[in-house]
Each structure stands twice: as C-alpha cells, then as structure tokens.
C-alpha cells in the first residue's frame, strides 16, 4: 500500500479536487482527525505505537445511567430501554464501527445500552474518526490487538462485543484472538460473510486512490445508498456525506484517503468467513433483508456480481455451522440502528441481558 510521494503528487495534480494555491478554505472545513466535530459523549485518547510511530486511539467511555440520579428519563422507560430504578449491571459493551462511519453514529445505541445499566466503550479504530491516520496497511490482527490494549487500559477483562459492517470483521478477528474476553458477540450487518477474493480480482491501489480522492459528494451518496440498500432513506447518509466533504477541504485529506483505501484492501484481502464457525461465544447476527453489501462488487465479473452480498442468507448459513448462533432479520438495509432504532435496541438488549 505504501506509495512514493512522487506518485501521490501526480495523482493529486491529476485529480479534479486538487487544491489550487488560490482556493479558499471553507469555514466549515474539518481536519482529518475530526478536530472540532462534536461527538455525543466525551472523547479520550489512548497513545499507541503503530509501526514504530506514535498514534492515538480515540474512544468514548460512557457510564451506566441511573434513574435515581436523573440520568434515565421516562422516555427511556416508555421505549423499553430500562425499567425504573434499574441498577448498573457491572458489564461493559464494546462497539466496533463500520468503514464509512465515525464512532459518533453509535449515539442512539450508546444511549439505550447505558440506560439499561451497561458501561459502553465506543472507539474509533486507528485510521478512522478522531483517531490517528498513520501511513501504511490496515490489519485486522493489529486492530484487534489495539482494541485489546484499550480494554487493558480501561481495566476490562471481559466485554460484550457489537461489530457493525467492517467492524463485524474486526469483531470476528477479536473473538478468535481473544476468546476469553468475550461474553456475547453481535455481528450487525457484518462484512466478511464471504471471501471477496473469490469474486474480485486484485485492484491497482493507485487507481483506487485516484478514484476515491476525486469522488464527488453526489457520487459518494449514491455509493452509500446503493451499496447499503438504503433507497428511500437517503437522509440517513447525508451526515456522512457532509462529513467527508468537509474533510476534503483539509490539507491532510490525501492521507485520509490513503487510510480509507487501505481499509478496502484489508476487507478484500483478510477474510474471516472460515473462522466464524470456530467462534464459541454466543453470537447474534442482526441483518437487514435489503442489505446486499459486497465490497469490490464493481470490480467483479458481471456474471459474479449478482452472486455477492446476500447478507441474510449468508448469515443464516453460517449461524447453522456455529456452536451457539442465531439470526434476527429486519426489513431494513445496512443501518438498522438508524432505520429501526426501537427494534434494534429491543433485539440487542434481549440478547445481552441473560
């Protein structure tokens, strides 16, 4: 994945988005570490080393809410998030985000879990959100080790894990590497239920970089809506489109794009599907019937493209091979917790509470 600065410069000069010397910086521009972009809860930074370079992992650490202290509202009770006076339960839930989303999008899930008595840890993986964007490849094994280091830092030996989209692949790798640290595993609209290398040939990193750095907001919105089965729910992706557009005005945006491209090659080149049947932790798949996400599908042969991304069917087939797994489906796409928040919270809490 590493490229010379000369190649990067050539690609930037060829890009329609390449900044000119006299281009003004928009007032709402953001740095690629989302400096100044508000998260729903306080953000902390954990120093970590990445390839002998210093980096920092951003994370939210949200304490359980207590109705007796006014932290839990009657609305929480009405929604079924918590019973009146429910105490903290002494457990923690780790939320692992997807590739196109900062950890802040977990806000409604954090609220429901904290109201139900759980401590909630929601990190931005290195390369994403408010965390550092080091150069080089992205590795699920390294990300799992970094996540374990975060839990060590917080004094958490065992957690419930919820992994969404790309975070589902990371959750699977974490479960395989640190099985004793997981109580329950939730694979929510997960990627990695098939080996994308079976269908998608290698892609030139420089060509993918050039495509991503030149991507317009309209094209990015179209990608999210079509890839994630969100037709009719375009408003849900608008904040993420706006966030990327604001970062594109940063002088460091090329480095963000490099990190984004690196994560594609991890999804494509580090499959987890054959490891899923080896996971012993109680596992729940939460999937949308409209979700047909398949990274790399545009690069696959036309005859193979329709065979990819059958998330609900793939989840059912894999759950049948696992020691303790089941599937719950929703009439939704890739973002169930935003499309059907009450249904999502109900299913998640029912699984985690035993």
Residue pairs with C-beta under 8 A, 6 or more apart in sequence:
1 136
1 137
1 205
1 258
1 261
1 262
1 265
2 135
2 136
2 137
3 205
3 206
3 209
3 258
7 206
8 209
8 254
8 258
11 206
11 209
11 210
11 213
12 18
12 213
12 254
14 210
15 210
15 213
15 214
16 214
17 213
17 214
17 248
19 251
25 249
26 246
26 249
28 246
29 246
29 247
29 249
29 250
30 36
30 37
30 243
30 246
30 247
30 249
30 250
31 247
31 250
31 252
32 133
32 247
32 250
32 252
32 253
32 255
32 256
33 58
33 129
33 130
33 131
33 132
33 133
34 102
34 129
34 130
34 243
34 247
35 130
37 102
37 104
37 130
37 243
38 104
39 60
39 102
39 103
39 104
39 130
40 60
40 104
40 107
40 110
41 60
41 61
41 62
41 107
41 110
41 122
42 60
42 61
43 58
43 59
43 60
43 130
44 58
44 59
44 60
44 61
45 56
45 57
45 58
45 59
45 130
46 56
46 57
46 59
46 149
46 150
46 153
47 54
47 55
47 56
48 54
48 55
48 56
48 57
48 126
48 146
48 149
49 55
50 126
50 132
50 134
50 136
50 142
51 134
51 136
53 134
54 132
55 126
55 131
55 132
55 134
56 131
56 132
57 123
57 124
57 125
57 126
57 131
57 132
57 146
57 150
58 103
58 123
58 124
58 129
58 130
58 131
59 103
59 121
59 122
59 123
59 124
59 150
60 103
60 110
60 120
60 121
60 122
60 123
61 119
61 120
61 121
61 154
62 110
62 114
62 119
62 120
62 121
62 122
63 88
63 114
63 119
64 87
64 88
64 89
64 114
64 116
64 117
64 118
64 119
65 71
65 72
65 76
65 82
65 114
65 115
66 72
66 87
66 88
67 76
67 77
67 82
67 84
67 85
67 86
68 85
72 81
72 82
72 86
72 115
76 82
76 111
76 112
76 115
77 83
77 84
79 112
79 342
79 345
80 342
80 345
80 346
81 111
81 112
81 115
81 116
81 345
81 349
82 115
82 116
82 117
86 115
86 116
86 117
87 117
88 117
88 119
89 116
89 117
89 118
91 117
91 118
91 119
91 159
91 160
91 183
91 352
92 118
92 119
92 120
92 121
92 154
92 156
92 159
92 160
93 113
93 118
93 119
93 120
93 121
93 159
93 160
93 161
93 162
93 352
94 121
94 122
94 123
94 147
94 151
94 159
94 160
94 161
94 162
95 103
95 106
95 109
95 110
95 120
95 121
95 122
95 123
95 162
95 164
95 167
96 123
96 125
96 147
96 161
96 162
96 163
96 164
96 167
96 168
96 170
96 171
96 174
97 103
97 105
97 106
97 122
97 123
97 124
97 125
97 128
97 129
97 164
97 165
97 166
97 167
98 164
98 165
98 166
98 167
98 189
99 128
99 165
99 166
99 260
99 263
99 264
99 267
100 165
100 224
100 240
101 164
101 165
101 240
102 124
102 128
102 129
102 130
102 243
103 122
103 123
103 124
103 128
103 129
103 130
104 129
105 240
105 338
106 120
106 122
106 337
108 337
108 338
108 341
108 345
109 120
109 162
109 337
109 344
109 345
109 348
110 120
110 122
112 341
112 345
112 348
112 349
113 120
113 348
113 349
113 352
114 120
116 349
116 353
118 160
118 352
121 150
121 151
121 154
121 156
121 159
123 131
123 147
123 150
124 130
124 131
125 131
125 143
125 146
125 147
125 167
125 170
126 132
126 133
126 134
126 143
126 146
127 133
127 134
127 138
127 259
127 260
127 262
127 263
128 259
128 263
133 252
133 255
133 256
133 258
133 259
134 259
135 255
135 258
136 262
137 262
137 265
137 266
138 259
138 262
138 263
138 265
138 266
139 266
139 270
140 169
140 170
140 173
140 266
140 270
140 272
141 173
141 177
141 270
143 170
143 173
144 170
144 173
144 174
144 177
144 178
145 177
147 170
147 174
148 174
148 177
148 178
148 181
151 157
151 159
151 181
157 181
158 180
158 181
158 182
158 183
159 181
159 182
159 183
160 182
160 183
160 184
160 185
160 186
160 352
161 171
161 174
161 175
161 182
161 184
161 185
161 186
162 171
162 186
162 188
162 348
163 169
163 170
163 171
163 172
163 174
163 185
163 186
163 187
163 188
163 190
164 188
164 189
164 190
164 337
165 188
165 189
165 190
165 191
165 293
165 334
166 191
166 263
166 267
167 188
167 190
168 187
168 188
168 189
168 190
168 191
168 192
169 190
169 191
169 192
169 266
169 267
169 270
169 272
171 185
171 186
171 187
171 190
172 187
172 190
172 192
172 272
172 275
172 276
172 279
173 270
173 272
173 275
174 181
174 182
175 182
175 185
175 279
175 281
176 272
176 275
176 278
176 279
179 279
179 280
179 281
182 281
183 281
183 282
184 281
184 282
184 283
184 284
184 351
184 352
185 279
185 281
185 282
185 283
185 284
186 283
186 284
186 285
186 286
186 348
186 351
186 352
187 283
187 284
187 285
187 286
187 315
188 285
188 286
188 287
188 336
188 337
189 286
189 287
189 288
189 291
189 293
189 311
189 334
189 335
189 336
190 285
190 311
190 315
191 267
191 293
191 295
192 267
192 271
192 272
192 273
193 273
193 276
193 311
193 314
193 315
193 318
194 273
194 294
194 308
194 309
194 314
195 271
195 273
195 274
196 267
196 268
196 271
196 294
196 295
196 296
196 308
197 268
197 269
197 271
199 294
199 296
199 297
199 300
199 301
199 304
199 305
199 307
199 308
200 268
200 295
200 296
200 297
200 299
200 300
201 299
201 300
203 264
203 268
203 296
203 299
205 261
205 265
208 261
208 264
209 257
209 258
209 261
212 257
212 260
212 261
213 253
213 254
213 257
215 223
217 241
217 242
217 244
217 245
220 241
220 244
220 245
221 234
221 237
221 238
221 241
224 230
224 237
224 240
224 241
225 231
225 233
225 234
225 237
227 293
227 294
227 297
227 334
228 237
228 291
228 293
228 333
228 334
228 335
229 288
229 290
229 291
229 292
229 293
229 332
229 333
229 334
230 236
230 237
230 290
230 333
230 334
230 335
230 339
233 333
233 335
233 339
236 335
236 338
236 339
237 335
247 253
247 256
250 256
264 295
264 296
267 295
267 296
268 295
268 296
273 318
276 318
276 321
276 322
277 318
277 321
277 322
279 322
279 323
279 325
280 323
280 324
281 324
282 324
282 325
282 351
283 319
283 322
283 324
283 325
283 326
284 325
284 326
284 327
284 328
284 347
284 348
284 351
285 315
285 316
285 318
285 319
285 325
285 326
285 327
285 328
286 328
286 330
286 336
286 344
286 347
286 348
287 311
287 312
287 315
287 327
287 328
287 329
287 330
287 336
288 311
288 312
288 329
288 330
288 331
288 332
288 333
288 334
288 336
288 339
289 312
289 329
289 330
289 331
289 332
290 331
290 332
290 333
291 309
291 311
291 312
291 332
291 333
291 334
292 308
292 309
292 310
292 311
293 309
293 311
293 334
294 305
294 308
294 309
297 305
297 308
297 309
298 305
300 308
312 327
312 329
315 327
316 327
318 325
319 325
319 326
319 327
328 347
330 336
330 339
330 340
330 343
330 344
331 340
332 339
332 340
333 339
336 343
336 344
337 344
337 345
